[in-house]
């Protein structure tokens, strides 16, 4: 029986690392930004522009702050619809791990889908991010985490009418800073393996 794992995550909570490790251990396919690139190709869209829209919301959402140019609004919503189709296609094939993209909401009706949320203390996330961004100061890393989290929350709220950090939207919430990356991988693998 095909199974799906979706992983939503705070910035710097090792979501991609954990997702890849889970996929490797289980022999599942792994998808993250590759979904965006595939969606871009299907839409005939410039990949650089697509990555700029990634996990952001249209300009007229929320206050008067512009996240990107107004002319991209129809394209960003079109891209989201294409992403949803791509995610559902992956879900139909099963045996996969999908990180981000609001996959937990897109696939909420799918059976045998484990929806995971990963979070961590801010200090842990800063240290984790600095390992791969040594050129950035601690203040820059903190600012990046704050910015990415804010955009992800708005993106989730705008496109799915759910709140990213609400436990009700997930089957399993894991605090990476408390239990560690390996224990998170072990737990996710054990839970999905026991799902009937």
C-alpha atoms as an extended CHARMM CRD file, in Angstrom:
* protein
*
       196  EXT
         1         1  UNK       CA              0.0000000000        0.0000000000        0.0000000000  PROA      1               0.0000000000
         2         2  UNK       CA              1.4290000000        3.3790000000       -1.0650000000  PROA      2               0.0000000000
         3         3  UNK       CA              2.1870000000        5.8740000000        1.7100000000  PROA      3               0.0000000000
         4         4  UNK       CA              2.9000000000        9.5990000000        1.7820000000  PROA      4               0.0000000000
         5         5  UNK       CA              4.7150000000       11.7740000000        4.3220000000  PROA      5               0.0000000000
         6         6  UNK       CA              4.3020000000       15.5450000000        4.2040000000  PROA      6               0.0000000000
         7         7  UNK       CA              6.6760000000       17.7080000000        6.2250000000  PROA      7               0.0000000000
         8         8  UNK       CA              5.9090000000       21.3080000000        7.1080000000  PROA      8               0.0000000000
         9         9  UNK       CA              8.6290000000       23.0850000000        9.0250000000  PROA      9               0.0000000000
        10        10  UNK       CA              9.9070000000       26.2430000000       10.5970000000  PROA      10              0.0000000000
        11        11  UNK       CA             12.9080000000       27.7660000000        8.8720000000  PROA      11              0.0000000000
        12        12  UNK       CA             16.0730000000       26.1920000000       10.2700000000  PROA      12              0.0000000000
        13        13  UNK       CA             14.3200000000       23.2010000000       11.8500000000  PROA      13              0.0000000000
        14        14  UNK       CA             16.2160000000       20.7590000000        9.5820000000  PROA      14              0.0000000000
        15        15  UNK       CA             13.1150000000       19.8580000000        7.5490000000  PROA      15              0.0000000000
        16        16  UNK       CA             14.9690000000       18.9910000000        4.3610000000  PROA      16              0.0000000000
        17        17  UNK       CA             17.6520000000       17.0130000000        6.1990000000  PROA      17              0.0000000000
        18        18  UNK       CA             15.0600000000       15.0000000000        8.1140000000  PROA      18              0.0000000000
        19        19  UNK       CA             12.8710000000       14.5500000000        5.0380000000  PROA      19              0.0000000000
        20        20  UNK       CA             15.7670000000       13.2410000000        2.9460000000  PROA      20              0.0000000000
        21        21  UNK       CA             16.8910000000       10.8760000000        5.7150000000  PROA      21              0.0000000000
        22        22  UNK       CA             13.3670000000        9.4910000000        6.0860000000  PROA      22              0.0000000000
        23        23  UNK       CA             13.0300000000        9.0100000000        2.3190000000  PROA      23              0.0000000000
        24        24  UNK       CA             16.4280000000        7.2960000000        2.1020000000  PROA      24              0.0000000000
        25        25  UNK       CA             15.6710000000        4.9570000000        4.9790000000  PROA      25              0.0000000000
        26        26  UNK       CA             12.2440000000        3.9790000000        3.6430000000  PROA      26              0.0000000000
        27        27  UNK       CA             13.2080000000        3.9140000000       -0.0320000000  PROA      27              0.0000000000
        28        28  UNK       CA             10.6250000000        6.6460000000       -0.7770000000  PROA      28              0.0000000000
        29        29  UNK       CA             10.8680000000        9.3870000000       -3.4000000000  PROA      29              0.0000000000
        30        30  UNK       CA             11.8200000000       12.7990000000       -2.0000000000  PROA      30              0.0000000000
        31        31  UNK       CA             10.3760000000       16.1160000000       -3.2030000000  PROA      31              0.0000000000
        32        32  UNK       CA             10.9400000000       19.7100000000       -2.1250000000  PROA      32              0.0000000000
        33        33  UNK       CA             11.8030000000       22.6680000000       -4.3820000000  PROA      33              0.0000000000
        34        34  UNK       CA             11.9500000000       20.2100000000       -7.2670000000  PROA      34              0.0000000000
        35        35  UNK       CA              8.1610000000       20.4730000000       -7.2270000000  PROA      35              0.0000000000
        36        36  UNK       CA              8.4550000000       24.1800000000       -7.9410000000  PROA      36              0.0000000000
        37        37  UNK       CA             10.8000000000       23.5780000000      -10.8460000000  PROA      37              0.0000000000
        38        38  UNK       CA              8.5170000000       20.9380000000      -12.3300000000  PROA      38              0.0000000000
        39        39  UNK       CA              5.5180000000       23.2460000000      -11.9270000000  PROA      39              0.0000000000
        40        40  UNK       CA              7.4660000000       26.0480000000      -13.5910000000  PROA      40              0.0000000000
        41        41  UNK       CA              8.2870000000       23.9130000000      -16.6110000000  PROA      41              0.0000000000
        42        42  UNK       CA              4.6730000000       22.8420000000      -16.9780000000  PROA      42              0.0000000000
        43        43  UNK       CA              3.5610000000       26.4780000000      -16.7970000000  PROA      43              0.0000000000
        44        44  UNK       CA              6.2300000000       27.6060000000      -19.2530000000  PROA      44              0.0000000000
        45        45  UNK       CA              7.4240000000       30.0150000000      -16.5730000000  PROA      45              0.0000000000
        46        46  UNK       CA             10.8730000000       31.4310000000      -15.9690000000  PROA      46              0.0000000000
        47        47  UNK       CA             12.4310000000       29.3500000000      -13.1580000000  PROA      47              0.0000000000
        48        48  UNK       CA             14.1190000000       32.3600000000      -11.5260000000  PROA      48              0.0000000000
        49        49  UNK       CA             10.7760000000       34.1660000000      -11.2700000000  PROA      49              0.0000000000
        50        50  UNK       CA              9.1150000000       31.0660000000       -9.8340000000  PROA      50              0.0000000000
        51        51  UNK       CA             11.7260000000       30.7320000000       -7.1060000000  PROA      51              0.0000000000
        52        52  UNK       CA             11.1790000000       34.4080000000       -6.2700000000  PROA      52              0.0000000000
        53        53  UNK       CA              7.4610000000       33.7020000000       -5.7230000000  PROA      53              0.0000000000
        54        54  UNK       CA              8.1020000000       30.5380000000       -3.7400000000  PROA      54              0.0000000000
        55        55  UNK       CA              6.1170000000       30.4940000000       -0.4840000000  PROA      55              0.0000000000
        56        56  UNK       CA              5.0580000000       34.1350000000       -0.7880000000  PROA      56              0.0000000000
        57        57  UNK       CA              1.6340000000       35.6850000000       -1.1830000000  PROA      57              0.0000000000
        58        58  UNK       CA              0.1090000000       38.2150000000       -3.5870000000  PROA      58              0.0000000000
        59        59  UNK       CA              0.8300000000       41.8830000000       -2.9920000000  PROA      59              0.0000000000
        60        60  UNK       CA             -2.6620000000       42.8250000000       -1.8190000000  PROA      60              0.0000000000
        61        61  UNK       CA             -2.6950000000       40.2700000000        0.9980000000  PROA      61              0.0000000000
        62        62  UNK       CA             -2.5000000000       41.6900000000        4.5040000000  PROA      62              0.0000000000
        63        63  UNK       CA             -1.1630000000       45.1850000000        5.0370000000  PROA      63              0.0000000000
        64        64  UNK       CA              0.1690000000       47.4920000000        2.3460000000  PROA      64              0.0000000000
        65        65  UNK       CA              3.5610000000       45.7960000000        2.3030000000  PROA      65              0.0000000000
        66        66  UNK       CA              4.5060000000       44.4490000000       -1.0970000000  PROA      66              0.0000000000
        67        67  UNK       CA              6.1440000000       41.0380000000       -1.2350000000  PROA      67              0.0000000000
        68        68  UNK       CA              6.4610000000       41.2150000000       -5.0010000000  PROA      68              0.0000000000
        69        69  UNK       CA              5.1620000000       43.1140000000       -8.0100000000  PROA      69              0.0000000000
        70        70  UNK       CA              1.3780000000       43.3550000000       -8.4680000000  PROA      70              0.0000000000
        71        71  UNK       CA              1.5810000000       42.0360000000      -12.0270000000  PROA      71              0.0000000000
        72        72  UNK       CA              2.7620000000       38.6630000000      -10.7050000000  PROA      72              0.0000000000
        73        73  UNK       CA             -0.4130000000       38.0240000000       -8.6940000000  PROA      73              0.0000000000
        74        74  UNK       CA             -2.2930000000       36.0710000000      -11.3750000000  PROA      74              0.0000000000
        75        75  UNK       CA              0.8780000000       34.1140000000      -12.1750000000  PROA      75              0.0000000000
        76        76  UNK       CA              1.5180000000       33.2850000000       -8.4990000000  PROA      76              0.0000000000
        77        77  UNK       CA             -2.0130000000       31.9670000000       -8.0720000000  PROA      77              0.0000000000
        78        78  UNK       CA             -1.7270000000       30.0150000000      -11.3220000000  PROA      78              0.0000000000
        79        79  UNK       CA              1.5640000000       28.5840000000      -10.0830000000  PROA      79              0.0000000000
        80        80  UNK       CA             -0.0640000000       27.4920000000       -6.8230000000  PROA      80              0.0000000000
        81        81  UNK       CA             -2.7920000000       25.6500000000       -8.7250000000  PROA      81              0.0000000000
        82        82  UNK       CA             -0.1610000000       23.9160000000      -10.8710000000  PROA      82              0.0000000000
        83        83  UNK       CA              1.7700000000       22.9970000000       -7.6990000000  PROA      83              0.0000000000
        84        84  UNK       CA             -1.3690000000       21.4580000000       -6.2180000000  PROA      84              0.0000000000
        85        85  UNK       CA             -1.8150000000       19.3040000000       -9.3240000000  PROA      85              0.0000000000
        86        86  UNK       CA              1.8250000000       18.2100000000       -9.1620000000  PROA      86              0.0000000000
        87        87  UNK       CA              1.5530000000       17.3770000000       -5.4430000000  PROA      87              0.0000000000
        88        88  UNK       CA             -1.6100000000       15.3560000000       -6.0270000000  PROA      88              0.0000000000
        89        89  UNK       CA              0.1330000000       13.4990000000       -8.8310000000  PROA      89              0.0000000000
        90        90  UNK       CA              2.9720000000       12.6200000000       -6.4350000000  PROA      90              0.0000000000
        91        91  UNK       CA              0.4150000000       11.5910000000       -3.8260000000  PROA      91              0.0000000000
        92        92  UNK       CA             -1.3220000000        9.3390000000       -6.3390000000  PROA      92              0.0000000000
        93        93  UNK       CA              1.9780000000        7.5720000000       -6.9800000000  PROA      93              0.0000000000
        94        94  UNK       CA              2.6170000000        7.2840000000       -3.2340000000  PROA      94              0.0000000000
        95        95  UNK       CA              5.7040000000        6.1670000000       -1.3010000000  PROA      95              0.0000000000
        96        96  UNK       CA              7.0780000000        9.6830000000       -1.1200000000  PROA      96              0.0000000000
        97        97  UNK       CA              8.1720000000       12.4460000000        1.2440000000  PROA      97              0.0000000000
        98        98  UNK       CA              7.0830000000       15.9730000000        0.3190000000  PROA      98              0.0000000000
        99        99  UNK       CA              8.6700000000       18.8850000000        2.1940000000  PROA      99              0.0000000000
       100       100  UNK       CA              6.7930000000       22.1810000000        2.2400000000  PROA      100             0.0000000000
       101       101  UNK       CA              4.3570000000       23.4630000000       -0.4050000000  PROA      101             0.0000000000
       102       102  UNK       CA              1.3720000000       23.1210000000        1.9560000000  PROA      102             0.0000000000
       103       103  UNK       CA              1.2660000000       19.4550000000        0.9530000000  PROA      103             0.0000000000
       104       104  UNK       CA             -0.3980000000       18.5390000000        4.2520000000  PROA      104             0.0000000000
       105       105  UNK       CA             -3.4570000000       20.5900000000        3.2060000000  PROA      105             0.0000000000
       106       106  UNK       CA             -3.3590000000       19.6780000000       -0.4890000000  PROA      106             0.0000000000
       107       107  UNK       CA             -3.3540000000       15.9690000000        0.4230000000  PROA      107             0.0000000000
       108       108  UNK       CA             -5.6140000000       16.1860000000        3.4840000000  PROA      108             0.0000000000
       109       109  UNK       CA             -8.1730000000       13.7980000000        1.9600000000  PROA      109             0.0000000000
       110       110  UNK       CA             -5.5750000000       11.1540000000        1.0940000000  PROA      110             0.0000000000
       111       111  UNK       CA             -5.5100000000        7.9760000000        3.1460000000  PROA      111             0.0000000000
       112       112  UNK       CA             -2.1370000000        6.6770000000        4.3580000000  PROA      112             0.0000000000
       113       113  UNK       CA             -0.7080000000       10.2030000000        4.4890000000  PROA      113             0.0000000000
       114       114  UNK       CA              1.2980000000       11.1510000000        7.5730000000  PROA      114             0.0000000000
       115       115  UNK       CA              1.3250000000       14.9170000000        8.0520000000  PROA      115             0.0000000000
       116       116  UNK       CA              4.3360000000       16.0950000000       10.0910000000  PROA      116             0.0000000000
       117       117  UNK       CA              5.2900000000       19.5060000000       11.4780000000  PROA      117             0.0000000000
       118       118  UNK       CA              8.8850000000       20.1830000000       12.5900000000  PROA      118             0.0000000000
       119       119  UNK       CA              9.8180000000       23.0610000000       14.8590000000  PROA      119             0.0000000000
       120       120  UNK       CA             12.6990000000       24.0150000000       17.1420000000  PROA      120             0.0000000000
       121       121  UNK       CA             13.9150000000       26.6260000000       19.6000000000  PROA      121             0.0000000000
       122       122  UNK       CA             15.1710000000       29.7630000000       17.8760000000  PROA      122             0.0000000000
       123       123  UNK       CA             18.7170000000       29.3800000000       19.2220000000  PROA      123             0.0000000000
       124       124  UNK       CA             18.8960000000       25.8180000000       17.8280000000  PROA      124             0.0000000000
       125       125  UNK       CA             17.6290000000       27.0000000000       14.4350000000  PROA      125             0.0000000000
       126       126  UNK       CA             20.1880000000       29.7870000000       14.3260000000  PROA      126             0.0000000000
       127       127  UNK       CA             23.0270000000       27.3420000000       15.0420000000  PROA      127             0.0000000000
       128       128  UNK       CA             21.7040000000       24.8880000000       12.4600000000  PROA      128             0.0000000000
       129       129  UNK       CA             21.4490000000       27.5790000000        9.7880000000  PROA      129             0.0000000000
       130       130  UNK       CA             24.8980000000       28.9720000000       10.5420000000  PROA      130             0.0000000000
       131       131  UNK       CA             26.4490000000       25.5870000000        9.7190000000  PROA      131             0.0000000000
       132       132  UNK       CA             25.4460000000       26.0100000000        6.0820000000  PROA      132             0.0000000000
       133       133  UNK       CA             25.5630000000       29.8300000000        5.9740000000  PROA      133             0.0000000000
       134       134  UNK       CA             28.8920000000       30.5980000000        7.6260000000  PROA      134             0.0000000000
       135       135  UNK       CA             29.1940000000       33.7980000000        5.5900000000  PROA      135             0.0000000000
       136       136  UNK       CA             26.2140000000       35.2590000000        7.4580000000  PROA      136             0.0000000000
       137       137  UNK       CA             26.3760000000       36.8600000000       10.8930000000  PROA      137             0.0000000000
       138       138  UNK       CA             24.1630000000       35.5950000000       13.6900000000  PROA      138             0.0000000000
       139       139  UNK       CA             21.9920000000       38.7080000000       13.3250000000  PROA      139             0.0000000000
       140       140  UNK       CA             21.5980000000       38.0830000000        9.5810000000  PROA      140             0.0000000000
       141       141  UNK       CA             20.6300000000       34.4560000000       10.1900000000  PROA      141             0.0000000000
       142       142  UNK       CA             18.0500000000       35.4940000000       12.7950000000  PROA      142             0.0000000000
       143       143  UNK       CA             16.6100000000       38.0410000000       10.3600000000  PROA      143             0.0000000000
       144       144  UNK       CA             16.4630000000       35.4380000000        7.5820000000  PROA      144             0.0000000000
       145       145  UNK       CA             14.6750000000       32.9280000000        9.8190000000  PROA      145             0.0000000000
       146       146  UNK       CA             12.1490000000       35.5660000000       10.8620000000  PROA      146             0.0000000000
       147       147  UNK       CA             11.5350000000       36.6340000000        7.2550000000  PROA      147             0.0000000000
       148       148  UNK       CA             11.1400000000       33.1050000000        5.8820000000  PROA      148             0.0000000000
       149       149  UNK       CA              8.8210000000       32.0550000000        8.7220000000  PROA      149             0.0000000000
       150       150  UNK       CA              6.6780000000       35.1670000000        8.2100000000  PROA      150             0.0000000000
       151       151  UNK       CA              6.3720000000       34.5230000000        4.4640000000  PROA      151             0.0000000000
       152       152  UNK       CA              5.5660000000       30.8340000000        4.9670000000  PROA      152             0.0000000000
       153       153  UNK       CA              2.8420000000       31.6500000000        7.4930000000  PROA      153             0.0000000000
       154       154  UNK       CA              1.2560000000       34.2380000000        5.1870000000  PROA      154             0.0000000000
       155       155  UNK       CA              1.5230000000       31.9020000000        2.1970000000  PROA      155             0.0000000000
       156       156  UNK       CA             -0.1370000000       29.0770000000        4.1190000000  PROA      156             0.0000000000
       157       157  UNK       CA             -2.9020000000       31.3230000000        5.4320000000  PROA      157             0.0000000000
       158       158  UNK       CA             -3.5820000000       32.9450000000        2.0550000000  PROA      158             0.0000000000
       159       159  UNK       CA             -3.7060000000       29.8040000000       -0.0780000000  PROA      159             0.0000000000
       160       160  UNK       CA             -5.1090000000       27.2480000000        2.3920000000  PROA      160             0.0000000000
       161       161  UNK       CA             -7.0410000000       29.2770000000        4.9940000000  PROA      161             0.0000000000
       162       162  UNK       CA             -5.1910000000       27.3400000000        7.7060000000  PROA      162             0.0000000000
       163       163  UNK       CA             -2.4790000000       28.3330000000       10.1670000000  PROA      163             0.0000000000
       164       164  UNK       CA              0.9080000000       26.7030000000        9.5860000000  PROA      164             0.0000000000
       165       165  UNK       CA              1.7730000000       26.1900000000       13.2560000000  PROA      165             0.0000000000
       166       166  UNK       CA             -1.5760000000       24.7970000000       14.4550000000  PROA      166             0.0000000000
       167       167  UNK       CA             -1.2210000000       21.1920000000       15.6050000000  PROA      167             0.0000000000
       168       168  UNK       CA             -4.7340000000       20.3440000000       14.3900000000  PROA      168             0.0000000000
       169       169  UNK       CA             -3.3660000000       20.4410000000       10.8100000000  PROA      169             0.0000000000
       170       170  UNK       CA             -0.8860000000       17.6090000000       11.4630000000  PROA      170             0.0000000000
       171       171  UNK       CA             -0.7440000000       14.0400000000       12.6740000000  PROA      171             0.0000000000
       172       172  UNK       CA              2.6680000000       14.4220000000       14.3090000000  PROA      172             0.0000000000
       173       173  UNK       CA              4.4750000000       17.5170000000       15.6500000000  PROA      173             0.0000000000
       174       174  UNK       CA              8.1290000000       17.1020000000       16.6150000000  PROA      174             0.0000000000
       175       175  UNK       CA             10.4040000000       19.5710000000       18.4110000000  PROA      175             0.0000000000
       176       176  UNK       CA             13.7320000000       18.9130000000       16.7350000000  PROA      176             0.0000000000
       177       177  UNK       CA             15.7400000000       20.8920000000       19.2740000000  PROA      177             0.0000000000
       178       178  UNK       CA             14.3780000000       18.7250000000       22.0960000000  PROA      178             0.0000000000
       179       179  UNK       CA             14.6280000000       15.2270000000       20.6140000000  PROA      179             0.0000000000
       180       180  UNK       CA             17.2740000000       15.5700000000       17.8930000000  PROA      180             0.0000000000
       181       181  UNK       CA             17.3870000000       14.8830000000       14.1810000000  PROA      181             0.0000000000
       182       182  UNK       CA             17.9780000000       11.1290000000       14.4160000000  PROA      182             0.0000000000
       183       183  UNK       CA             15.1190000000       10.6260000000       16.8630000000  PROA      183             0.0000000000
       184       184  UNK       CA             12.8270000000       12.6270000000       14.5500000000  PROA      184             0.0000000000
       185       185  UNK       CA             13.8030000000       10.3850000000       11.6360000000  PROA      185             0.0000000000
       186       186  UNK       CA             13.2730000000        7.2610000000       13.7550000000  PROA      186             0.0000000000
       187       187  UNK       CA              9.8780000000        8.4640000000       14.9810000000  PROA      187             0.0000000000
       188       188  UNK       CA              8.5640000000        9.3860000000       11.5260000000  PROA      188             0.0000000000
       189       189  UNK       CA              9.7420000000        6.0780000000       10.0550000000  PROA      189             0.0000000000
       190       190  UNK       CA              8.2010000000        4.1010000000       12.9010000000  PROA      190             0.0000000000
       191       191  UNK       CA              4.8430000000        5.8840000000       12.7020000000  PROA      191             0.0000000000
       192       192  UNK       CA              4.5020000000        5.5880000000        8.9180000000  PROA      192             0.0000000000
       193       193  UNK       CA              5.5310000000        1.9280000000        9.0740000000  PROA      193             0.0000000000
       194       194  UNK       CA              2.7950000000        1.2200000000       11.6240000000  PROA      194             0.0000000000
       195       195  UNK       CA              0.0750000000        2.9920000000        9.6540000000  PROA      195             0.0000000000
       196       196  UNK       CA             -2.3800000000        0.5010000000        8.1820000000  PROA      196             0.0000000000
